[in-house]
Amino acid sequence: MRTNIGKIPKSQKSWPGAVVRKWLNIPNGGDEFHSDYSVRSVTERRKSCSDQDHFVVVQDDVADGWLMEETYGPSFVPEAPAVTDNLNLRMFVGTWNVGGKSPHEDLNLREWLRSPTPADIYVLGFQEIVPLNAGNVLGAEDKGPADKWLSLIRDALNKSDPVLPHYYNNATHNEHQGHLDQQGSLMPRLSFSDFLSLEDELSTADFERLLNLNHASTSSGESSPSSPMRQGRQESSPTQQRRYCLAASKQMVGIFLCVWIRADLCRHISNMKVSCVGRGIMGYLGNKGSISISMTLHETTFCFVCAHLTSGEKEGDEMRRNSDVIEILKKTKFSNSCRTRPLPPDSILDHDKIIWLGDLNYRLAAACADTHELLQKHDWQALLEKDQLRIEQQAGRVFKGWEEGRIYFAPTYKYLANSNHYVAQTLNSREKRRTPAWCDRILWKGEGLKQMWYLRGESKFSDHRPVYSLFAVQVDLTNNKKPKPAVPTMTSSNNRVGPHSRLPVACVAKVQAEELLLLTRAKSCLDAGSSRF
């Protein structure tokens, strides 16, 4: 694993130094991230010693043909025929608040990472991977838990033995059959129109397996040895032997975001950037806030935002969470040192496809006297009418224009440790009495994204249940977007080149040719002058 940085590494900084930087809100390696491979970059080159502070950036193909050869004639390369095809991929997105607990070696993440068909991209966000105490918030970051999570994820994704998903429940049948009805985590039976929409997204084998599974789930509650689930576990296909590489991972105190890519897609990734925004203590420390990862896959730009927003269920706390979202959108910036065209996005909303995941901490609206009654009835749709995120979004105060799939699962927070019971349902609990809520969410924005699944897991590892979603993603193989102008167009009335200005690539050859002509004439004059004396 390598670290890609834009500045001098600061891994040797002392603990007091880290405290000072955090208290003074000095960026501390915010653009650093870990990856399994080198990120492609564009090199800038000064073209002539006569340029001084005036320089231009030349694409490699132009530079190699025009400037680096001894011959002064242009060498044009015929353009390849335009390709209009799109690439259809599947993307798994998961979020989990792990309650400040470090994972043990035998923690089974494969129960959480299951999907109807192997995904091409895995976006996994965590909150509270370390306890949010003063030492972790103000001091140097504890990298140990993040390394453990990465190791577990790598093992789970790259296991050679095939594991097909159980689409409706992540727990074993014998242990949770009765509890499933209580918590309501069963996905409703898919309609015929749902199957028609999925037929284009799944392979033939996966679609037939899903069809059989849906039929079996309604005709029988058990997985017999001859059921489609049992038969599916014995099958093996080349797609189940995929290997995944870590494209990028980043930690900010307890927030941790990692992106895993199918190994053969890694070479098509460019412009990988990260940006962190603290929204915790004093409004900028990292116990709350966001990590955003920006990348370009082929010609499509992605942004993944993992957020942990302000907690609390007092009246008005939802406004503080709205403020967190607004500040994250405003302050998240991706540095662009490269000179590619079009320029990569520098803010969240500039991307083609955006995924926002995390513990958003939105609760149920206050003064809901019938909350516990609705919990007992498992009437999730009635409870969701009191969901703060939906209320705020419908009012246009937050996430305007964003989408979220329909929720068919029980509230994901707050559970007793190692239990299937909510804290609010236990009278003798020493825990803070929190009303159950859907704190853990996944939203998206952009065209070419289609959600196929939106479920929760049943791991008892923390007081939150993990949430995951599967998306069908359309990736552009060619750039059909209109490029944004990088500099004002040069006209006859304003043709002066200022310091550090960038010329259009089409003008580069002309500029260099004129320089070469002037140098040739100057050399001729000098030779003529020296011959006279």
Buried (B, 14 or more C-beta within 10 A) or exposed (E): EEEBEEEEEBEEBEEEBBBBBBEEEEEBBBBBBBBBBEBBEBEEEEBBEEEEEBBBBBBEEBBEBBBEEEEEEEEEEEEEEEEEEBBBBBBBBBBBBBBBBBBEEEBEBBBBBBBBBBBBBBBBBBBBBBBBEEEBBBBBBBEEBBBBBBEBBBEBBBEEEBBBBBBBBBBEEEEBEEBBEBBBBBBEEBEEEEBEEBEEBBEEEBBEBBBBBBEBBEEEEEBEEEBBBEEBBEEEEEBBEBEBBBBBBBBBBBBBBBBBBBBEBBEBBBBBBBBBBBBBBEEBBBBBBBBBBBBBBBBBBBBBBBBBBBBEBEEEBBBBBBBBBEBBBEBBBBBBEBBBBBBBBBBBEBBBBBBBBBBBBBBBBBEBEEBBEBBEEEBBEEBBEBBBBBBBBEEEBBBEEBEBBEBBBBBBBBBBEEEBEBBBBBEEBEBEEBBBBBBBBBBBBBEBBBBBBBBBBBBBBBBBBBBBBBBBBBBBBEEEEEEEEEEEEBEEEEEEBEEEBBBEBEEBBEBBBEBBEEEEEEEEEEEEEEEEE
